[in-house]
Amino acid sequence: MAASDNKALALEYLRLLERGDFDACFGMFAPDGKVTVMGRTSSAGDFAKVVREFRGMVVGPMTLKPTGAVAEGDKVAVEVTGGADMIKGVRYDNQYHFLFEFRNGRIAHLKEYMDTAVAQATWNALGQAPPEREWK
């Protein structure tokens, strides 16, 4: 696929994730697709469990707004700002960098980078530990 096609797919994934259409966004992964978040890698299926747990604590809409995207070959890099109101009156706002690696029009590997201090502070404010059990 052309780099521009992969870029469109990456942006579509983020749009679907923002909307909460998990079946559609995680259906974009190759059967052996992987996700790495800040150095921890799991299957796309296990990552989907983490996302569903997190989104279960979101009150109202979540935003994921791409601020820049670059595509070359099978790789697409996207910068994103995101946020959501959470249970217990907690506000979560973070900045992300996603690196998508595509194979035959499917996401083969997604790498997500974020401000881990913000993420940990949010989990602390929610009174919960991050869902470590889902990461293999």
C-alpha positions in Angstrom: 0.0 0.0 0.0 1.1 3.6 -0.5 2.3 5.6 2.4 -0.7 7.9 2.0 -3.1 4.9 2.3 -1.3 3.8 5.5 -1.5 7.4 6.9 -5.3 7.4 6.2 -5.6 4.0 8.0 -3.6 5.3 11.1 -5.8 8.3 11.3 -8.9 6.1 11.0 -7.7 3.9 13.8 -7.4 7.0 16.1 -10.8 8.2 15.1 -12.4 4.9 15.9 -10.5 4.7 19.2 -11.6 8.2 20.1 -15.2 7.2 19.3 -15.0 4.0 21.4 -15.6 1.7 18.4 -13.2 -0.9 19.8 -14.3 -3.8 17.5 -13.6 -1.7 14.5 -10.3 -0.2 15.6 -8.9 -3.5 17.0 -10.2 -5.2 13.9 -7.6 -3.2 11.9 -4.8 -5.3 13.4 -3.1 -8.2 11.6 -3.9 -11.5 13.4 -0.4 -11.5 14.9 -0.5 -7.7 15.6 1.4 -6.4 18.6 1.2 -3.2 20.7 4.1 -1.7 22.6 3.4 0.9 25.1 6.4 2.6 26.6 8.6 -0.5 26.1 6.0 -3.2 27.1 4.7 -5.4 24.3 1.6 -7.4 24.2 -0.8 -8.8 21.7 -3.3 -6.4 20.2 -6.0 -8.5 22.0 -4.5 -8.0 25.4 -4.0 -4.3 24.7 -7.7 -4.1 23.7 -8.5 -5.3 27.3 -6.4 -2.5 28.8 -8.1 0.1 26.6 -11.6 -1.2 27.5 -10.8 -1.1 31.2 -9.5 2.4 30.9 -12.4 3.6 28.9 -14.7 2.1 31.5 -13.5 4.8 33.8 -14.1 7.6 31.3 -17.1 9.8 31.9 -18.3 11.3 28.6 -16.3 11.6 25.4 -12.6 11.1 25.1 -10.6 13.2 22.7 -7.6 12.1 20.5 -6.6 15.0 18.3 -3.8 14.4 15.8 -1.5 17.4 15.6 0.9 16.0 13.0 1.5 12.9 10.9 4.3 11.7 8.7 4.1 8.6 6.5 6.9 6.8 4.8 6.5 3.3 3.3 4.8 1.0 5.8 5.4 3.4 8.8 3.2 6.2 10.0 4.1 8.5 12.9 1.3 10.5 14.5 1.5 13.1 17.3 -1.7 13.3 19.3 -3.1 15.3 22.2 -5.8 13.5 24.2 -7.9 13.9 27.2 -11.0 12.7 29.1 -13.0 13.3 32.2 -12.7 10.3 34.5 -14.6 8.9 37.4 -14.0 10.5 40.8 -13.7 13.9 39.1 -10.3 13.1 37.7 -9.2 14.9 34.5 -6.7 13.1 32.2 -4.8 15.0 29.6 -1.7 13.6 27.8 0.4 13.9 24.7 1.2 10.9 22.6 3.4 9.7 19.8 2.1 6.7 17.9 4.2 4.8 15.4 2.2 2.5 13.2 3.8 -0.3 11.2 1.5 -1.7 8.5 1.6 -5.0 6.7 -0.8 -5.6 3.8 -3.1 -2.9 4.9 -3.3 -4.1 8.5 -1.6 -2.8 11.7 1.3 -5.2 12.3 2.8 -3.3 15.3 1.7 -0.1 17.1 4.1 1.7 19.4 2.6 4.2 21.8 4.6 6.7 23.7 3.2 9.1 26.3 4.1 11.1 29.4 4.2 8.3 31.9 4.2 10.7 34.9 0.8 12.1 33.8 -0.5 8.6 33.2 0.7 7.4 36.7 -0.7 10.4 38.4 -4.1 9.7 36.8 -4.0 6.0 38.0 -3.0 7.2 41.5 -5.9 9.8 41.5 -8.3 7.0 40.5 -7.0 4.9 43.3 -6.0 2.1 41.0 -2.9 0.5 39.7 -2.3 0.4 35.9 -3.6 -2.9 34.5 -0.2 -4.6 34.5 -1.7 -8.1 34.5 -2.7 -7.6 30.8 0.9 -7.1 29.7 2.8 -10.3 29.0 
